Amino acid sequence: MLILYKKYRIDPTYLITGEKNHIFDLEMFLSNCSKEERNKFVGQALSYIEKLITGQM
């Protein structure tokens, strides 16, 4: 289970119970992802915010 969690970020609770955790913890996500994944996420978030501000959504 630890390998699945570390490699694929699959929640161990889901593997045991089959139930998903519906709470998204941004701080946990950012602390557990690679620098590249974090940069991609931040870039996408900023792009989304820009579209909201400029009325493109």
mmCIF file as Biopython writes it, N, C-alpha, C and O atoms, coordinates in Angstrom:
data_model
#
loop_
_atom_site.group_PDB
_atom_site.id
_atom_site.type_symbol
_atom_site.label_atom_id
_atom_site.label_alt_id
_atom_site.label_comp_id
_atom_site.label_asym_id
_atom_site.label_entity_id
_atom_site.label_seq_id
_atom_site.pdbx_PDB_ins_code
_atom_site.Cartn_x
_atom_site.Cartn_y
_atom_site.Cartn_z
_atom_site.occupancy
_atom_site.B_iso_or_equiv
_atom_site.auth_seq_id
_atom_site.auth_asym_id
_atom_site.pdbx_PDB_model_num
ATOM 1   N N  . MET A ? 1  ? 0.815   -1.194 0.000   1.0 0.0 1  A 1 
ATOM 2   C CA . MET A ? 1  ? 0.000   0.000  0.000   1.0 0.0 1  A 1 
ATOM 3   C C  . MET A ? 1  ? 0.857   1.255  0.000   1.0 0.0 1  A 1 
ATOM 4   O O  . MET A ? 1  ? 0.516   2.250  -0.639  1.0 0.0 1  A 1 
ATOM 5   N N  . LEU A ? 2  ? 1.959   1.204  0.711   1.0 0.0 2  A 1 
ATOM 6   C CA . LEU A ? 2  ? 2.838   2.369  0.776   1.0 0.0 2  A 1 
ATOM 7   C C  . LEU A ? 2  ? 3.397   2.710  -0.601  1.0 0.0 2  A 1 
ATOM 8   O O  . LEU A ? 2  ? 3.519   3.885  -0.948  1.0 0.0 2  A 1 
ATOM 9   N N  . ILE A ? 3  ? 3.734   1.699  -1.379  1.0 0.0 3  A 1 
ATOM 10  C CA . ILE A ? 3  ? 4.246   1.922  -2.732  1.0 0.0 3  A 1 
ATOM 11  C C  . ILE A ? 3  ? 3.166   2.578  -3.599  1.0 0.0 3  A 1 
ATOM 12  O O  . ILE A ? 3  ? 3.453   3.517  -4.341  1.0 0.0 3  A 1 
ATOM 13  N N  . LEU A ? 4  ? 1.939   2.091  -3.508  1.0 0.0 4  A 1 
ATOM 14  C CA . LEU A ? 4  ? 0.844   2.691  -4.281  1.0 0.0 4  A 1 
ATOM 15  C C  . LEU A ? 4  ? 0.626   4.143  -3.877  1.0 0.0 4  A 1 
ATOM 16  O O  . LEU A ? 4  ? 0.367   5.000  -4.723  1.0 0.0 4  A 1 
ATOM 17  N N  . TYR A ? 5  ? 0.733   4.415  -2.570  1.0 0.0 5  A 1 
ATOM 18  C CA . TYR A ? 5  ? 0.544   5.784  -2.108  1.0 0.0 5  A 1 
ATOM 19  C C  . TYR A ? 5  ? 1.673   6.685  -2.601  1.0 0.0 5  A 1 
ATOM 20  O O  . TYR A ? 5  ? 1.425   7.776  -3.114  1.0 0.0 5  A 1 
ATOM 21  N N  . LYS A ? 6  ? 2.913   6.225  -2.445  1.0 0.0 6  A 1 
ATOM 22  C CA . LYS A ? 6  ? 4.058   7.057  -2.835  1.0 0.0 6  A 1 
ATOM 23  C C  . LYS A ? 6  ? 4.140   7.255  -4.346  1.0 0.0 6  A 1 
ATOM 24  O O  . LYS A ? 6  ? 4.430   8.356  -4.815  1.0 0.0 6  A 1 
ATOM 25  N N  . LYS A ? 7  ? 3.890   6.209  -5.096  1.0 0.0 7  A 1 
ATOM 26  C CA . LYS A ? 7  ? 4.053   6.303  -6.543  1.0 0.0 7  A 1 
ATOM 27  C C  . LYS A ? 7  ? 2.841   6.921  -7.235  1.0 0.0 7  A 1 
ATOM 28  O O  . LYS A ? 7  ? 3.002   7.745  -8.136  1.0 0.0 7  A 1 
ATOM 29  N N  . TYR A ? 8  ? 1.632   6.535  -6.828  1.0 0.0 8  A 1 
ATOM 30  C CA . TYR A ? 8  ? 0.425   6.960  -7.528  1.0 0.0 8  A 1 
ATOM 31  C C  . TYR A ? 8  ? -0.478  7.872  -6.703  1.0 0.0 8  A 1 
ATOM 32  O O  . TYR A ? 8  ? -1.517  8.325  -7.183  1.0 0.0 8  A 1 
ATOM 33  N N  . ARG A ? 9  ? -0.076  8.140  -5.455  1.0 0.0 9  A 1 
ATOM 34  C CA . ARG A ? 9  ? -0.841  8.976  -4.533  1.0 0.0 9  A 1 
ATOM 35  C C  . ARG A ? 9  ? -2.281  8.469  -4.339  1.0 0.0 9  A 1 
ATOM 36  O O  . ARG A ? 9  ? -3.234  9.247  -4.300  1.0 0.0 9  A 1 
ATOM 37  N N  . ILE A ? 10 ? -2.401  7.155  -4.220  1.0 0.0 10 A 1 
ATOM 38  C CA . ILE A ? 10 ? -3.697  6.542  -3.954  1.0 0.0 10 A 1 
ATOM 39  C C  . ILE A ? 10 ? -3.885  6.507  -2.441  1.0 0.0 10 A 1 
ATOM 40  O O  . ILE A ? 10 ? -3.040  5.988  -1.713  1.0 0.0 10 A 1 
ATOM 41  N N  . ASP A ? 11 ? -4.993  7.059  -1.982  1.0 0.0 11 A 1 
ATOM 42  C CA . ASP A ? 11 ? -5.292  7.120  -0.560  1.0 0.0 11 A 1 
ATOM 43  C C  . ASP A ? 11 ? -5.400  5.709  0.021   1.0 0.0 11 A 1 
ATOM 44  O O  . ASP A ? 11 ? -6.193  4.906  -0.471  1.0 0.0 11 A 1 
ATOM 45  N N  . PRO A ? 12 ? -4.616  5.392  1.059   1.0 0.0 12 A 1 
ATOM 46  C CA . PRO A ? 12 ? -4.675  4.050  1.658   1.0 0.0 12 A 1 
ATOM 47  C C  . PRO A ? 12 ? -6.062  3.707  2.200   1.0 0.0 12 A 1 
ATOM 48  O O  . PRO A ? 12 ? -6.461  2.543  2.176   1.0 0.0 12 A 1 
ATOM 49  N N  . THR A ? 13 ? -6.795  4.699  2.684   1.0 0.0 13 A 1 
ATOM 50  C CA . THR A ? 13 ? -8.147  4.450  3.176   1.0 0.0 13 A 1 
ATOM 51  C C  . THR A ? 13 ? -9.024  3.904  2.057   1.0 0.0 13 A 1 
ATOM 52  O O  . THR A ? 13 ? -9.839  3.009  2.276   1.0 0.0 13 A 1 
ATOM 53  N N  . TYR A ? 14 ? -8.850  4.449  0.863   1.0 0.0 14 A 1 
ATOM 54  C CA . TYR A ? 14 ? -9.619  3.967  -0.291  1.0 0.0 14 A 1 
ATOM 55  C C  . TYR A ? 14 ? -9.273  2.511  -0.590  1.0 0.0 14 A 1 
ATOM 56  O O  . TYR A ? 14 ? -10.155 1.716  -0.915  1.0 0.0 14 A 1 
ATOM 57  N N  . LEU A ? 15 ? -7.999  2.162  -0.483  1.0 0.0 15 A 1 
ATOM 58  C CA . LEU A ? 15 ? -7.585  0.786  -0.767  1.0 0.0 15 A 1 
ATOM 59  C C  . LEU A ? 15 ? -8.176  -0.191 0.246   1.0 0.0 15 A 1 
ATOM 60  O O  . LEU A ? 15 ? -8.489  -1.333 -0.093  1.0 0.0 15 A 1 
ATOM 61  N N  . ILE A ? 16 ? -8.325  0.257  1.474   1.0 0.0 16 A 1 
ATOM 62  C CA . ILE A ? 16 ? -8.838  -0.623 2.536   1.0 0.0 16 A 1 
ATOM 63  C C  . ILE A ? 16 ? -10.359 -0.684 2.523   1.0 0.0 16 A 1 
ATOM 64  O O  . ILE A ? 16 ? -10.941 -1.766 2.584   1.0 0.0 16 A 1 
ATOM 65  N N  . THR A ? 17 ? -11.010 0.492  2.443   1.0 0.0 17 A 1 
ATOM 66  C CA . THR A ? 17 ? -12.462 0.541  2.585   1.0 0.0 17 A 1 
ATOM 67  C C  . THR A ? 17 ? -13.214 0.641  1.264   1.0 0.0 17 A 1 
ATOM 68  O O  . THR A ? 17 ? -14.392 0.293  1.193   1.0 0.0 17 A 1 
ATOM 69  N N  . GLY A ? 18 ? -12.544 1.111  0.223   1.0 0.0 18 A 1 
ATOM 70  C CA . GLY A ? 18 ? -13.205 1.319  -1.050  1.0 0.0 18 A 1 
ATOM 71  C C  . GLY A ? 18 ? -13.972 2.629  -1.102  1.0 0.0 18 A 1 
ATOM 72  O O  . GLY A ? 18 ? -14.666 2.903  -2.082  1.0 0.0 18 A 1 
ATOM 73  N N  . GLU A ? 19 ? -13.854 3.446  -0.050  1.0 0.0 19 A 1 
ATOM 74  C CA . GLU A ? 19 ? -14.549 4.728  -0.003  1.0 0.0 19 A 1 
ATOM 75  C C  . GLU A ? 19 ? -13.563 5.859  -0.206  1.0 0.0 19 A 1 
ATOM 76  O O  . GLU A ? 19 ? -12.490 5.884  0.399   1.0 0.0 19 A 1 
ATOM 77  N N  . LYS A ? 20 ? -13.941 6.801  -1.070  1.0 0.0 20 A 1 
ATOM 78  C CA . LYS A ? 20 ? -13.075 7.940  -1.350  1.0 0.0 20 A 1 
ATOM 79  C C  . LYS A ? 20 ? -13.231 9.004  -0.275  1.0 0.0 20 A 1 
ATOM 80  O O  . LYS A ? 20 ? -14.309 9.188  0.290   1.0 0.0 20 A 1 
ATOM 81  N N  . ASN A ? 21 ? -12.138 9.698  -0.007  1.0 0.0 21 A 1 
ATOM 82  C CA . ASN A ? 21 ? -12.168 10.857 0.864   1.0 0.0 21 A 1 
ATOM 83  C C  . ASN A ? 21 ? -12.536 12.046 -0.015  1.0 0.0 21 A 1 
ATOM 84  O O  . ASN A ? 21 ? -11.778 12.409 -0.914  1.0 0.0 21 A 1 
ATOM 85  N N  . HIS A ? 22 ? -13.678 12.649 0.233   1.0 0.0 22 A 1 
ATOM 86  C CA . HIS A ? 22 ? -14.157 13.729 -0.628  1.0 0.0 22 A 1 
ATOM 87  C C  . HIS A ? 22 ? -13.605 15.091 -0.238  1.0 0.0 22 A 1 
ATOM 88  O O  . HIS A ? 22 ? -13.951 16.102 -0.850  1.0 0.0 22 A 1 
ATOM 89  N N  . ILE A ? 23 ? -12.763 15.123 0.761   1.0 0.0 23 A 1 
ATOM 90  C CA . ILE A ? 23 ? -12.167 16.385 1.193   1.0 0.0 23 A 1 
ATOM 91  C C  . ILE A ? 23 ? -10.837 16.561 0.477   1.0 0.0 23 A 1 
ATOM 92  O O  . ILE A ? 23 ? -9.965  15.695 0.549   1.0 0.0 23 A 1 
ATOM 93  N N  . PHE A ? 24 ? -10.688 17.685 -0.213  1.0 0.0 24 A 1 
ATOM 94  C CA . PHE A ? 24 ? -9.435  17.975 -0.911  1.0 0.0 24 A 1 
ATOM 95  C C  . PHE A ? 24 ? -8.619  18.921 -0.049  1.0 0.0 24 A 1 
ATOM 96  O O  . PHE A ? 24 ? -9.060  20.033 0.240   1.0 0.0 24 A 1 
ATOM 97  N N  . ASP A ? 25 ? -7.450  18.497 0.359   1.0 0.0 25 A 1 
ATOM 98  C CA . ASP A ? 25 ? -6.565  19.298 1.191   1.0 0.0 25 A 1 
ATOM 99  C C  . ASP A ? 25 ? -5.448  19.848 0.312   1.0 0.0 25 A 1 
ATOM 100 O O  . ASP A ? 25 ? -4.497  19.138 -0.015  1.0 0.0 25 A 1 
ATOM 101 N N  . LEU A ? 26 ? -5.570  21.106 -0.065  1.0 0.0 26 A 1 
ATOM 102 C CA . LEU A ? 26 ? -4.597  21.726 -0.964  1.0 0.0 26 A 1 
ATOM 103 C C  . LEU A ? 26 ? -3.199  21.718 -0.369  1.0 0.0 26 A 1 
ATOM 104 O O  . LEU A ? 26 ? -2.226  21.441 -1.071  1.0 0.0 26 A 1 
ATOM 105 N N  . GLU A ? 27 ? -3.091  22.016 0.904   1.0 0.0 27 A 1 
ATOM 106 C CA . GLU A ? 27 ? -1.780  22.036 1.553   1.0 0.0 27 A 1 
ATOM 107 C C  . GLU A ? 27 ? -1.121  20.655 1.499   1.0 0.0 27 A 1 
ATOM 108 O O  . GLU A ? 27 ? 0.077   20.547 1.237   1.0 0.0 27 A 1 
ATOM 109 N N  . MET A ? 28 ? -1.896  19.612 1.743   1.0 0.0 28 A 1 
ATOM 110 C CA . MET A ? 28 ? -1.358  18.248 1.687   1.0 0.0 28 A 1 
ATOM 111 C C  . MET A ? 28 ? -0.959  17.893 0.259   1.0 0.0 28 A 1 
ATOM 112 O O  . MET A ? 28 ? 0.091   17.292 0.036   1.0 0.0 28 A 1 
ATOM 113 N N  . PHE A ? 29 ? -1.797  18.263 -0.707  1.0 0.0 29 A 1 
ATOM 114 C CA . PHE A ? 29 ? -1.501  17.994 -2.104  1.0 0.0 29 A 1 
ATOM 115 C C  . PHE A ? 29 ? -0.181  18.648 -2.507  1.0 0.0 29 A 1 
ATOM 116 O O  . PHE A ? 29 ? 0.687   18.003 -3.096  1.0 0.0 29 A 1 
ATOM 117 N N  . LEU A ? 30 ? -0.038  19.932 -2.184  1.0 0.0 30 A 1 
ATOM 118 C CA . LEU A ? 30 ? 1.174   20.662 -2.580  1.0 0.0 30 A 1 
ATOM 119 C C  . LEU A ? 30 ? 2.419   20.146 -1.869  1.0 0.0 30 A 1 
ATOM 120 O O  . LEU A ? 30 ? 3.505   20.148 -2.448  1.0 0.0 30 A 1 
ATOM 121 N N  . SER A ? 31 ? 2.278   19.708 -0.633  1.0 0.0 31 A 1 
ATOM 122 C CA . SER A ? 31 ? 3.451   19.217 0.091   1.0 0.0 31 A 1 
ATOM 123 C C  . SER A ? 31 ? 3.871   17.826 -0.370  1.0 0.0 31 A 1 
ATOM 124 O O  . SER A ? 31 ? 5.013   17.422 -0.151  1.0 0.0 31 A 1 
ATOM 125 N N  . ASN A ? 32 ? 2.955   17.085 -1.009  1.0 0.0 32 A 1 
ATOM 126 C CA . ASN A ? 32 ? 3.259   15.717 -1.440  1.0 0.0 32 A 1 
ATOM 127 C C  . ASN A ? 32 ? 3.554   15.577 -2.922  1.0 0.0 32 A 1 
ATOM 128 O O  . ASN A ? 32 ? 3.866   14.478 -3.382  1.0 0.0 32 A 1 
ATOM 129 N N  . CYS A ? 33 ? 3.464   16.660 -3.680  1.0 0.0 33 A 1 
ATOM 130 C CA . CYS A ? 33 ? 3.723   16.535 -5.107  1.0 0.0 33 A 1 
ATOM 131 C C  . CYS A ? 33 ? 5.137   17.020 -5.443  1.0 0.0 33 A 1 
ATOM 132 O O  . CYS A ? 33 ? 5.796   17.688 -4.646  1.0 0.0 33 A 1 
ATOM 133 N N  . SER A ? 34 ? 5.565   16.667 -6.621  1.0 0.0 34 A 1 
ATOM 134 C CA . SER A ? 34 ? 6.898   17.079 -7.061  1.0 0.0 34 A 1 
ATOM 135 C C  . SER A ? 34 ? 6.891   18.562 -7.426  1.0 0.0 34 A 1 
ATOM 136 O O  . SER A ? 34 ? 5.828   19.170 -7.552  1.0 0.0 34 A 1 
ATOM 137 N N  . LYS A ? 35 ? 8.063   19.130 -7.592  1.0 0.0 35 A 1 
ATOM 138 C CA . LYS A ? 35 ? 8.188   20.541 -7.961  1.0 0.0 35 A 1 
ATOM 139 C C  . LYS A ? 35 ? 7.512   20.798 -9.302  1.0 0.0 35 A 1 
ATOM 140 O O  . LYS A ? 35 ? 6.855   21.823 -9.484  1.0 0.0 35 A 1 
ATOM 141 N N  . GLU A ? 36 ? 7.673   19.877 -10.232 1.0 0.0 36 A 1 
ATOM 142 C CA . GLU A ? 36 ? 7.063   20.026 -11.550 1.0 0.0 36 A 1 
ATOM 143 C C  . GLU A ? 36 ? 5.539   19.998 -11.461 1.0 0.0 36 A 1 
ATOM 144 O O  . GLU A ? 36 ? 4.860   20.802 -12.101 1.0 0.0 36 A 1 
ATOM 145 N N  . GLU A ? 37 ? 5.004   19.069 -10.665 1.0 0.0 37 A 1 
ATOM 146 C CA . GLU A ? 37 ? 3.553   18.988 -10.493 1.0 0.0 37 A 1 
ATOM 147 C C  . GLU A ? 37 ? 3.017   20.249 -9.816  1.0 0.0 37 A 1 
ATOM 148 O O  . GLU A ? 37 ? 1.962   20.762 -10.188 1.0 0.0 37 A 1 
ATOM 149 N N  . ARG A ? 38 ? 3.749   20.739 -8.822  1.0 0.0 38 A 1 
ATOM 150 C CA . ARG A ? 38 ? 3.347   21.952 -8.112  1.0 0.0 38 A 1 
ATOM 151 C C  . ARG A ? 38 ? 3.352   23.152 -9.056  1.0 0.0 38 A 1 
ATOM 152 O O  . ARG A ? 38 ? 2.412   23.947 -9.048  1.0 0.0 38 A 1 
ATOM 153 N N  . ASN A ? 39 ? 4.401   23.290 -9.871  1.0 0.0 39 A 1 
ATOM 154 C CA . ASN A ? 39 ? 4.486   24.398 -10.816 1.0 0.0 39 A 1 
ATOM 155 C C  . ASN A ? 39 ? 3.353   24.341 -11.837 1.0 0.0 39 A 1 
ATOM 156 O O  . ASN A ? 39 ? 2.780   25.370 -12.194 1.0 0.0 39 A 1 
ATOM 157 N N  . LYS A ? 40 ? 3.033   23.137 -12.303 1.0 0.0 40 A 1 
ATOM 158 C CA . LYS A ? 40 ? 1.937   22.967 -13.268 1.0 0.0 40 A 1 
ATOM 159 C C  . LYS A ? 40 ? 0.609   23.373 -12.635 1.0 0.0 40 A 1 
ATOM 160 O O  . LYS A ? 40 ? -0.189  24.077 -13.254 1.0 0.0 40 A 1 
ATOM 161 N N  . PHE A ? 41 ? 0.376   22.929 -11.401 1.0 0.0 41 A 1 
ATOM 162 C CA . PHE A ? 41 ? -0.860  23.257 -10.696 1.0 0.0 41 A 1 
ATOM 163 C C  . PHE A ? 41 ? -0.995  24.764 -10.493 1.0 0.0 41 A 1 
ATOM 164 O O  . PHE A ? 41 ? -2.051  25.334 -10.768 1.0 0.0 41 A 1 
ATOM 165 N N  . VAL A ? 42 ? 0.054   25.404 -10.020 1.0 0.0 42 A 1 
ATOM 166 C CA . VAL A ? 42 ? 0.022   26.848 -9.776  1.0 0.0 42 A 1 
ATOM 167 C C  . VAL A ? 42 ? -0.199  27.593 -11.092 1.0 0.0 42 A 1 
ATOM 168 O O  . VAL A ? 42 ? -0.969  28.553 -11.131 1.0 0.0 42 A 1 
ATOM 169 N N  . GLY A ? 43 ? 0.460   27.168 -12.162 1.0 0.0 43 A 1 
ATOM 170 C CA . GLY A ? 43 ? 0.276   27.792 -13.465 1.0 0.0 43 A 1 
ATOM 171 C C  . GLY A ? 43 ? -1.168  27.696 -13.946 1.0 0.0 43 A 1 
ATOM 172 O O  . GLY A ? 43 ? -1.723  28.664 -14.465 1.0 0.0 43 A 1 
ATOM 173 N N  . GLN A ? 44 ? -1.773  26.521 -13.769 1.0 0.0 44 A 1 
ATOM 174 C CA . GLN A ? 44 ? -3.163  26.335 -14.181 1.0 0.0 44 A 1 
ATOM 175 C C  . GLN A ? 44 ? -4.105  27.188 -13.331 1.0 0.0 44 A 1 
ATOM 176 O O  . GLN A ? 44 ? -5.063  27.764 -13.845 1.0 0.0 44 A 1 
ATOM 177 N N  . ALA A ? 45 ? -3.827  27.266 -12.032 1.0 0.0 45 A 1 
ATOM 178 C CA . ALA A ? 45 ? -4.661  28.078 -11.138 1.0 0.0 45 A 1 
ATOM 179 C C  . ALA A ? 45 ? -4.575  29.550 -11.515 1.0 0.0 45 A 1 
ATOM 180 O O  . ALA A ? 45 ? -5.597  30.235 -11.553 1.0 0.0 45 A 1 
ATOM 181 N N  . LEU A ? 46 ? -3.374  30.048 -11.794 1.0 0.0 46 A 1 
ATOM 182 C CA . LEU A ? 46 ? -3.210  31.449 -12.185 1.0 0.0 46 A 1 
ATOM 183 C C  . LEU A ? 46 ? -3.885  31.736 -13.523 1.0 0.0 46 A 1 
ATOM 184 O O  . LEU A ? 46 ? -4.464  32.805 -13.713 1.0 0.0 46 A 1 
ATOM 185 N N  . SER A ? 47 ? -3.810  30.794 -14.438 1.0 0.0 47 A 1 
ATOM 186 C CA . SER A ? 47 ? -4.481  30.946 -15.728 1.0 0.0 47 A 1 
ATOM 187 C C  . SER A ? 47 ? -5.996  31.032 -15.534 1.0 0.0 47 A 1 
ATOM 188 O O  . SER A ? 47 ? -6.659  31.850 -16.172 1.0 0.0 47 A 1 
ATOM 189 N N  . TYR A ? 48 ? -6.531  30.204 -14.672 1.0 0.0 48 A 1 
ATOM 190 C CA . TYR A ? 48 ? -7.958  30.210 -14.378 1.0 0.0 48 A 1 
ATOM 191 C C  . TYR A ? 48 ? -8.374  31.547 -13.755 1.0 0.0 48 A 1 
ATOM 192 O O  . TYR A ? 48 ? -9.400  32.116 -14.129 1.0 0.0 48 A 1 
ATOM 193 N N  . ILE A ? 49 ? -7.580  32.043 -12.808 1.0 0.0 49 A 1 
ATOM 194 C CA . ILE A ? 49 ? -7.863  33.321 -12.152 1.0 0.0 49 A 1 
ATOM 195 C C  . ILE A ? 49 ? -7.827  34.452 -13.171 1.0 0.0 49 A 1 
ATOM 196 O O  . ILE A ? 49 ? -8.678  35.341 -13.140 1.0 0.0 49 A 1 
ATOM 197 N N  . GLU A ? 50 ? -6.856  34.427 -14.065 1.0 0.0 50 A 1 
ATOM 198 C CA . GLU A ? 50 ? -6.761  35.454 -15.105 1.0 0.0 50 A 1 
ATOM 199 C C  . GLU A ? 50 ? -8.018  35.470 -15.977 1.0 0.0 50 A 1 
ATOM 200 O O  . GLU A ? 50 ? -8.537  36.535 -16.313 1.0 0.0 50 A 1 
ATOM 201 N N  . LYS A ? 51 ? -8.500  34.281 -16.339 1.0 0.0 51 A 1 
ATOM 202 C CA . LYS A ? 51 ? -9.708  34.191 -17.162 1.0 0.0 51 A 1 
ATOM 203 C C  . LYS A ? 51 ? -10.921 34.720 -16.406 1.0 0.0 51 A 1 
ATOM 204 O O  . LYS A ? 51 ? -11.788 35.366 -16.996 1.0 0.0 51 A 1 
ATOM 205 N N  . LEU A ? 52 ? -10.986 34.451 -15.109 1.0 0.0 52 A 1 
ATOM 206 C CA . LEU A ? 52 ? -12.097 34.975 -14.304 1.0 0.0 52 A 1 
ATOM 207 C C  . LEU A ? 52 ? -12.066 36.499 -14.254 1.0 0.0 52 A 1 
ATOM 208 O O  . LEU A ? 52 ? -13.098 37.155 -14.391 1.0 0.0 52 A 1 
ATOM 209 N N  . ILE A ? 53 ? -10.870 37.053 -14.056 1.0 0.0 53 A 1 
ATOM 210 C CA . ILE A ? 53 ? -10.722 38.504 -13.932 1.0 0.0 53 A 1 
ATOM 211 C C  . ILE A ? 53 ? -11.035 39.204 -15.246 1.0 0.0 53 A 1 
ATOM 212 O O  . ILE A ? 53 ? -11.667 40.261 -15.243 1.0 0.0 53 A 1 
ATOM 213 N N  . THR A ? 54 ? -10.611 38.644 -16.354 1.0 0.0 54 A 1 
ATOM 214 C CA . THR A ? 54 ? -10.804 39.283 -17.649 1.0 0.0 54 A 1 
ATOM 215 C C  . THR A ? 54 ? -12.156 38.956 -18.275 1.0 0.0 54 A 1 
ATOM 216 O O  . THR A ? 54 ? -12.461 39.431 -19.369 1.0 0.0 54 A 1 
ATOM 217 N N  . GLY A ? 55 ? -12.962 38.158 -17.599 1.0 0.0 55 A 1 
ATOM 218 C CA . GLY A ? 55 ? -14.305 37.848 -18.091 1.0 0.0 55 A 1 
ATOM 219 C C  . GLY A ? 55 ? -14.346 36.855 -19.224 1.0 0.0 55 A 1 
ATOM 220 O O  . GLY A ? 55 ? -15.320 36.827 -19.977 1.0 0.0 55 A 1 
ATOM 221 N N  . GLN A ? 56 ? -13.328 36.043 -19.371 1.0 0.0 56 A 1 
ATOM 222 C CA . GLN A ? 56 ? -13.278 35.055 -20.450 1.0 0.0 56 A 1 
ATOM 223 C C  . GLN A ? 56 ? -13.963 33.750 -20.064 1.0 0.0 56 A 1 
ATOM 224 O O  . GLN A ? 56 ? -13.927 32.789 -20.832 1.0 0.0 56 A 1 
ATOM 225 N N  . MET A ? 57 ? -14.573 33.698 -18.912 1.0 0.0 57 A 1 
ATOM 226 C CA . MET A ? 57 ? -15.236 32.464 -18.495 1.0 0.0 57 A 1 
ATOM 227 C C  . MET A ? 57 ? -16.715 32.703 -18.363 1.0 0.0 57 A 1 
ATOM 228 O O  . MET A ? 57 ? -17.460 31.785 -18.019 1.0 0.0 57 A 1 
#
